Amino acid sequence: MGVDYLGYLYALAITTGGVVGYLTKGSLTSCMMGVGSGCVAAVAAYRSSQNAQNFVLSLVVSLFLTALMGTRFIQSGKFMPAGMVAVLSLVMALRYGYRAIGTTNNKTE
């Protein structure tokens, strides 16, 4: 499989978003949640890079952020930052979901 570059980029984007939220709005919660989620996503990308079958943590993180930030986007109507994170997370969830479906199909053969 190789290195999960998209997973690492996703983790970097989430972490950067949290730091930018803190720097622009002074939101310590944004910083802590962004950095925390980004770190978990980075660990998940590392695990996925080591073994392509270790995608579950990546899927869980992306689904969680899709739901959380999607809800915040619907409530606020503002695309930045909630809508952007929701879209990125949805793309990653679909990516790892596709991998899960492929893994399931390979087990049945």
Secondary structure as UniProt FT lines:
FT   HELIX           5..25
FT   HELIX           28..50
FT   TURN            52..53
FT   HELIX           56..76
FT   HELIX           79..83
FT   HELIX           84..108
//
